[in-house]
């Protein structure tokens, strides 16, 4: 649930940022934010300096969020796998 909330918050912040700083329509802002957060890359080219700065900072933060959310989602399965194979972690 926490991972879903973090992803939703980052998509919302990215959509608003691309709309304000990148001067994109709302749907284009949403697509850019979603694609950056998923690790696929940008769709539209930023032409303004504030848009470029926002896109760079947002992309760096999304890279960290992508790995953090993947870790949170996969942690229970990895933990169970460690118990299943009786791996002694010390």
PEBEL-V833087 format. One line per field, one symbol per residue. ss: DSSP state (h for helix, s for strand, l for the rest). phi: phi as a letter, one per 40 degrees, with the letter a starting at -180 (. if undefined). psi: psi as a letter, one per 20 degrees, with the letter a starting at -180 (. if undefined). Layout:
BEGIN
ss = ???
phi = ???
psi = ???
END
This chain:
BEGIN
ss = lhhhhhhhhhhhhhhhhhhhlllllhhhhhhhhhhhhhllllllllllhhhhhhhhhhhhhhhhhhhhhhhhhhhhhhhhhhhhllllll
phi = .cccccccccccccccccccccfbccccccccccccccgchcbbccbccccccccccccccccccdccccccccdccccccccccfcccb
psi = ghgghgggghhgggggghgghilqrghhgggggghghijhrqgqpphqghgggghggggghhgghghgghgghighggghgghhjlpoo.
END
